[in-house]
Amino acid sequence: MRAWLLPEGCESFGQLYLGELPDPTPGPGEVLIAPKAWSINYRDFAVAAGKYFGGPITQPSVPLSDGAGEVLAVGEGVTAFQPGDRVQGSFFMDWVDGPQVMGRALGDGKAPGMLAEKVVLPAHGVVKVADSLSYAEAACMPCAGVTAWNALFEGGRPITAGSRVLVLGSGGVSMIALQLARAAGAEVIATSSSDEKLARVLALGAAHGVNYKAVPEWGAYVAKEFGGAHKVVEVGGVGTLQQSMNALASEGEIALIGVLADGDPPHPRQLMMTGGSIRGIFVGSVAMAIRLNAFVDAHAIKPPIGATFAFEDAGKAYAHAWGPDSFGKTVIAL
């Protein structure tokens, strides 16, 4: 089978190469999947740069956590799936439900990666895709989709109709969160440095757009102009966290997801002023993925796909996702 690989000691996605590996077979409790589509997340660049948890890759490894495809075969003892089922992988292969399990994570250079023509996964780490989604759309869900779902609906302060949700930027997590929040009846505020991208975000259903270059103190602006956010989908990290804290409504929550922006550590005083909280988000469980897919089907949600590339052009897909023209999800498809 063909598979894209990152070499031992990889330092950049530019070192990605297409190779051949033996066809895998499923053992007891395992499922053999033929992926049809994949999507790229920011985390995949950290893996390629050797900056993910555990450091540089120590052996040639198949990248990507996000893929969706068809079951080809199942191993002994597997009854939940059968050949022909449409499925996706779970980012954390062993976090089925309950408290967070920091176990094997797809595409991290140690666990299996999805960017291959065939992949074997444990049956407990496989999820049936939403019936209403194509393979390309379903491939956007394992990391970005589940992360957005966890941020909005899990934990102690889930959003409800009438909540105000602040999403940062126009990446995959933020754009899927926008759609999930709108389907739940929430009002969405979005930030971007690009007026052109803000126009696209407003067309997807955001009520307000804020250009953070034109409004450097966008956190205080959101609090003053719109009453603050009950939930902030915080993909920036320490560099934007103070602004997100300033944007909180009374008893709002920051769902802390990303590490995109460097900067000075925030002062926690603002949390005291609002009774706000910060909850760390690291994707989610199989059970969350199942709840997400049911919600997607119920509300006809379609994740925004900004660009699609052929399997043979995976390197170009990485370059696009890393560049300034990316919007929503970048997908690779057969």
N, C-alpha and C positions, 0 to 999 in steps of 0.2 A: 504494500500500500504506500501511497505518497503521504508524506507528513512534512510540515514546516518545522524547523528545528532552530533553537538557539544554541550556539556552541558553548563548551566549557569555558568559564571565565568571561562570558559575554558582557560587554560594556555598553552596547547600543543596539537598538532595533535594526540598525543598518547591517548587522551581522546575520540577520535571519536568512536561512537558506532552505531550499526545497530538497528533501532527501527521500529515501525509501527505507521502510522498516518492515519486518516480517508481519504478516497478517496475524492479529491477535485472536485468541479464542476465549470464550467466557468459561471461568471455572465455577465451582459451586457458589451460589449466591450472587452471581455476577450477570451483567447484561452487556451484550455486544451491540454497539450503536454505530450507524453510518451517518455522521453529521451531514446536514445539507446546507447549513448556514452558521455563521459565527459573528460575534461582534467584539469590538475592542473597547477596553476600559483604561482609565489612567493608570490603574494598578499594573497593567501589562507592560507599560513603559518602565516602571520601577523594577519589575522582574528582569526585563531585558538589560537594564543599566546596572544590574547587580546591586541594587539598593533596596531590595525587598527584604522582608524578615529572613534571617539566615544568611544574608550576604550573597555573593556572586554564585552563579550556577556552577555546579561541580561536575556535571556531565552533560552531554548533548540532551536537550530536553524539548518536548513539544509544548508550545506556549498556549495561552488563552484559557480562561475559565468559562467563557460563554459560547455555547453551541447548542443547536437543536437539530434533531434528525430522526431517523427511523430505526426501530429495533430490528436487528438482523437475526439474533439468536439469544437464547437465555441459558444460563447454566443450571445445574441440578438444584432443585429446591426453590427455584424462582416461580412464583405463581401470580404475582401482581402485574407482570408484563408478558407480552407475547410478540412474536415477529409481526411487524407491520405497525405497531404502536408508534405514535408520534410523541417524542419525549425530549426533555432537556436535562442537562446535568445540574447538580446542586453545587454551588461554590464551595461550601464546606461539606465534604463528602459524608461526614459522620455526625453532623449536627441535624438530627432528625426533628427534635422538638425540645421545648423546655429551655433551661438556662444555656447560655452560649457555650459551645464546645469548640475550642481552638485546636482543631485537629487538622487533618489533611485538607489542603485547599487546592482546587484544580488549577493547573497551569503555573504553579509557583516554583517550578524547577525541580521539584521532588515528587509530588503527586502527578498523576496523569494530566496531560494537557489536551485540549479539545481540537486544536487546529490540525487535524489529520482526517484521512478518509475513513478510518475505523478507530473506535475507542471502546475500551472495556471499563465499566464502572460497577461498583457495588450496587445491588438493586436498591438498597435503602438510600442511596444518594442519587436516585433517578426520579424525575417528576414528569407526569404527563403534561403536555403543553396545553395552553388555552385553545379550545376548539376553534375560536374565531380568528386565530392568528395564523399567518403564513409562517413557514420556517424562518424566514428572515426576521420577521417581527418577534417570533418566539425566542430567537437567539439574543434579543436585547434584554431578556428578563432575568437570567440567573444571577447576575451581579447588580447591574444598575436598577432593574425593576424591583428585585427583592429589597435592595437597600432603600429605595424610595418608599416602598410599602412599610418596612420596619420603621423608618423615620416618622411617617405620618400616622400610622394606625396601631403600632405596638407600644409597649411600655405603659406608663401610668397616665399619660396625657394625650390620648389619641384625638385627632381632629374630628370635628362634627360639622354639620351644616351651619354656615355662618362664621366659622373660624377664618381668620386671616393667616395666610401662609406666605412666607417670603422664601423665594428660591433664588439662588445666586448663580449667575451665568446661564449659558445655554447648552451645557453639556448633557450627557445622557441621563444621569440621575435627576438633575433639575427639571428636564423636560418631561420625563415620565412622572415625576412628582407633581408637576403642574397638571397633567391630565388626571391623575388619580385624585388630586385635591379638588379639581373642578367637578369631577363625577360625584364626589362626596358633598358637594354644595358649598365648598369653601371659596373665599375670595383670594385670588393669588396676586402677589406683587413680585415683580422680577427685576433683577439688576443685570446690567451688561455694560461693557465699554463701547458697544457698537449700536448706534441708532438703527442700522439696518437689521441687526439681529433682534433688537427690541421690537421692531415692527413684526417680525416673524413670530416672536413670543406672544405678542398681543393677539395675533391672528389665531394662535392656538388656544386662546381663552384667558390669558392673564388680564386682570382688570387694570393694572397700572405697571408702567415700566420706568425704571430709574437708571439713567446713565451715570455710573459711579465715577467717571472721569469728570463729568460736568458738575456732579454733586459729590464732592469728596467725603462729606459727612453724611453719607446716605443712611446710616443707622438712625441718627437723630431725625433726619428728614422723614423716614418711614414712620417713626413714632409720632411726629408732629402732624404730618399731613394725612395719615391713614389710620391713626389710632394704635399703631404698633402691631407686631405680628404675634399671634398665639403659637405659631410654630415657625422656626427658621431651619431650612434645609441647608446646613452649613457645610459646603464642599470646599471652602477655602482653607480652613485651618487657622493657625495662630495669627496669620497676617490679616484676616478679616474678622476674627472672633470678637474683638472689641466693638466693631461696628454692629455685628449681629446682636451683641448684648444690648447695645444702645437702642436697637430696633424693637426690642421685646415689648409686648403688651403685658399687663398685669398677669402674673402667674403663667407666662409663656414658657415654652421649652425650645432650646436649641438642640437639634439633632446633629451632633458633631460627627461628620463623615470624612472630610477630606484633609489633604495636606498640600494643597496646590500653592498656597501663598505664604511666604515667609514674612516675618515682622516681629515687632516687640510683643512680649506676652501681655495679655489684657489684664486690667485691674478688675477684681471680682465685685467691686462695690455696686456696680449696676444691677447685679443679680439681687442684692439686698433691697435695692430701691423698687424692684418690680416683683419680688418673690419668684423670680425666674429660676430655671434650672438648665443644666447641660446634661444630655444623655449621649454617651458614646454609642456609635452605630458601626458594626462591622458586618455588613451584608445581612444574613439572616439564615433561618433554618429551612429544612424541607417543608415543614408545616406552614411556614410563612409563604413559601413559594406556591403551595397549593391554595392558600387563601387568596393570594394575589391573582392567580390565574382564574379563580372563580369570579372575582371582582371584575377582572378584565372582560370576561365573557358577558357578565351581567350588564356592563355599561358600554360595551362596544368600543373599548379603548384601543388605540393604535399608537404604538411608540413612534415618535418622530425619527425617521431615518434620513440623515442628511446626505449620505452617499453610499453607493454599493459597488464593490469591486469583485472581480472573479477570483477564484481560489488561487489561480496561478499568479495573481497580482497582489498577494498578501502584503508584500513590502510597500507597495503604493498605498494600500489601505492604511498601514501604520503611519506612513508619512502624512497622509491627509488628516488622520485623526489627531496627529501631533500639531498640525499647522493651524493658522488663523482662520481658515475657511470652514473648519469643522462646525457642525451644528447637530445637536441631538446625538444619535448613534451612527457610527460608521460600521458598515456591515460587509462581510465577505460571504459570497454565496456561490454555490455550484450552479 
